[in-house]
Amino acid sequence: MGRLDGKVALIAGASSGIGRATATLFAREGAKLVLGARRQAELDALAAEIGAAGGTAAVLAGDVRDEDYARTLTALALDRFGRLDIAFNNAGTLGEKGPSTGVSAQGWADTLAVNLTGAFFGAKHQIGAMLKTGGGSVIFTSTFVGYTTAFPGLAAYAASKSGLIGLTQALASEFGPQGIRVNAVLPGAVETEMYREANDTPEAQSFITGLHALKRVGAPEELARSVLYLASDDSSFVSGTAHLVDGGLSITRT
Ligand SMILES: NC(=O)c1ccc[n+]([C@@H]2O[C@H](COP(=O)([O-])OP(=O)(O)OC[C@H]3O[C@@H](n4cnc5c(N)ncnc54)[C@H](O)[C@@H]3O)[C@@H](O)[C@H]2O)c1
């Protein structure tokens, strides 16, 4: 018996890192999957891996900034599997970094478009589908940045990701009466492509590692297990939360 037997789950930002680990775990737990991200080849490889292990995944590459892509991903879940129970809106970008006085209008807009507006487009269509079957679980990937901890040079990222916490609360309040739970997962630093982009020197990696009470960064699989909790009925009374999975980073003060 898997914890997601009979469920259909959609993951946006599934081609690498946290999203990929979550797709693999969800498949092992019995969910049928719809997977999206920018890179078709990575998605095809992941679908083949899931299929070889006995799971089922439909994939479609696209850009979460495009509302039509959000609509199409949800439609794919309904066409292929007849319903949608779980949605993990995980696609994200660090966006334009550097002193805020130099951030371009385009860099600011792009960061918010991927991290905040893209997640909203996803949820808008996913919730529309979930309302037809009496409920579901929507999860956003936020971050500790801009919530418990701030860094210079990451204003657009912090603003977009803390915006997701407000969005989580708004949607949880609006659709709770119809059985839809909405939560945000807030990872600490996790060993992924984005982590290596954000911390591109040994000194930077050592600094960020030291901020965590556990004195290590997380593995994508550790985040996937927390997302599974928020997706499954184990969290049936959990909604509207900012769920820290951060190795104790938030209790550490430098
Ligand atoms: N790695 C960390 O330390 C860390 C910490 C806190 C939060 N996060 C968040 O976790 C999420 C996953 O990131 P990750 O660390 O696994 O990195 P990653 O780079 O491995 O994964 C990012 C995913 O988002 C997708 N994506 C990015 N822009 C997209 C777009 N415009 N349209 C469609 N898909 C797009 C990518 O294709 C990829 O699948 C992100 O939202 C990130 O902000 C990561």
The ligand as an SDF file (V2000), in Angstrom:
LIG
                    3D

 44 48  0  0  0  0  0  0  0  0999 V2000
   18.0080   24.4660   -3.3840 N   0  0  0  0  0  0  0  0  0  0  0  0
   17.7930   25.3000   -2.3740 C   0  0  0  0  0  0  0  0  0  0  0  0
   18.6810   25.5540   -1.5500 O   0  0  0  0  0  0  0  0  0  0  0  0
   16.4150   25.9140   -2.1990 C   0  0  0  0  0  0  0  0  0  0  0  0
   16.1290   26.5330   -0.9820 C   0  0  0  0  0  0  0  0  0  0  0  0
   14.8730   27.0970   -0.7790 C   0  0  0  0  0  0  0  0  0  0  0  0
   13.9260   27.0350   -1.7990 C   0  0  0  0  0  0  0  0  0  0  0  0
   14.2310   26.4330   -2.9830 N   0  0  0  0  0  0  0  0  0  0  0  0
   13.1890   26.3860   -4.0190 C   0  0  0  0  0  0  0  0  0  0  0  0
   13.0050   25.0340   -4.4020 O   0  0  0  0  0  0  0  0  0  0  0  0
   12.4200   24.9980   -5.7160 C   0  0  0  0  0  0  0  0  0  0  0  0
   13.1300   23.9440   -6.5250 C   0  0  0  0  0  0  0  0  0  0  0  0
   14.4610   24.3460   -6.7670 O   0  0  0  0  0  0  0  0  0  0  0  0
   15.7080   23.3600   -6.7320 P   0  0  0  0  0  0  0  0  0  0  0  0
   16.5830   23.8150   -5.6460 O   0  0  0  0  0  0  0  0  0  0  0  0
   15.2520   21.9620   -6.7640 O   0  0  0  0  0  0  0  0  0  0  0  0
   16.4530   23.8130   -8.0840 O   0  0  0  0  0  0  0  0  0  0  0  0
   16.4790   23.2500   -9.5430 P   0  0  0  0  0  0  0  0  0  0  0  0
   17.1260   24.3110  -10.3450 O   0  0  0  0  0  0  0  0  0  0  0  0
   17.0680   21.8860   -9.5650 O   0  0  0  0  0  0  0  0  0  0  0  0
   14.9390   23.1040   -9.9720 O   0  0  0  0  0  0  0  0  0  0  0  0
   14.1720   24.1760  -10.4520 C   0  0  0  0  0  0  0  0  0  0  0  0
   13.0080   23.6140  -11.2590 C   0  0  0  0  0  0  0  0  0  0  0  0
   12.1610   24.6860  -11.6650 O   0  0  0  0  0  0  0  0  0  0  0  0
   11.9700   24.6130  -13.0700 C   0  0  0  0  0  0  0  0  0  0  0  0
   11.7690   25.9460  -13.6170 N   0  0  0  0  0  0  0  0  0  0  0  0
   12.5170   27.0520  -13.4070 C   0  0  0  0  0  0  0  0  0  0  0  0
   12.0210   28.0910  -14.1050 N   0  0  0  0  0  0  0  0  0  0  0  0
   10.9290   27.6140  -14.7690 C   0  0  0  0  0  0  0  0  0  0  0  0
    9.9950   28.1900  -15.6630 C   0  0  0  0  0  0  0  0  0  0  0  0
   10.0520   29.4870  -16.0190 N   0  0  0  0  0  0  0  0  0  0  0  0
    9.0050   27.3980  -16.1480 N   0  0  0  0  0  0  0  0  0  0  0  0
    8.9170   26.0910  -15.8210 C   0  0  0  0  0  0  0  0  0  0  0  0
    9.7720   25.4920  -14.9590 N   0  0  0  0  0  0  0  0  0  0  0  0
   10.7610   26.2510  -14.4620 C   0  0  0  0  0  0  0  0  0  0  0  0
   13.2100   23.9560  -13.6080 C   0  0  0  0  0  0  0  0  0  0  0  0
   12.9750   23.4170  -14.8940 O   0  0  0  0  0  0  0  0  0  0  0  0
   13.4690   22.9080  -12.5360 C   0  0  0  0  0  0  0  0  0  0  0  0
   12.6510   21.7800  -12.7760 O   0  0  0  0  0  0  0  0  0  0  0  0
   12.5460   26.4150   -6.2750 C   0  0  0  0  0  0  0  0  0  0  0  0
   11.2680   27.0420   -6.2290 O   0  0  0  0  0  0  0  0  0  0  0  0
   13.4940   27.0970   -5.3130 C   0  0  0  0  0  0  0  0  0  0  0  0
   13.2880   28.4870   -5.2320 O   0  0  0  0  0  0  0  0  0  0  0  0
   15.4460   25.8660   -3.1980 C   0  0  0  0  0  0  0  0  0  0  0  0
  1  2  1  0
  2  3  2  0
  2  4  1  0
  4  5  1  0
  4 44  2  0
  5  6  2  0
  6  7  1  0
  7  8  2  0
  8  9  1  0
  8 44  1  0
  9 10  1  0
  9 42  1  0
 10 11  1  0
 11 12  1  0
 11 40  1  0
 12 13  1  0
 13 14  1  0
 14 15  2  0
 14 16  1  0
 14 17  1  0
 17 18  1  0
 18 19  2  0
 18 20  1  0
 18 21  1  0
 21 22  1  0
 22 23  1  0
 23 24  1  0
 23 38  1  0
 24 25  1  0
 25 26  1  0
 25 36  1  0
 26 27  1  0
 26 35  1  0
 27 28  2  0
 28 29  1  0
 29 30  1  0
 29 35  2  0
 30 31  1  0
 30 32  2  0
 32 33  1  0
 33 34  2  0
 34 35  1  0
 36 37  1  0
 36 38  1  0
 38 39  1  0
 40 41  1  0
 40 42  1  0
 42 43  1  0
M  CHG  2   8   1  16  -1
M  END
$$$$
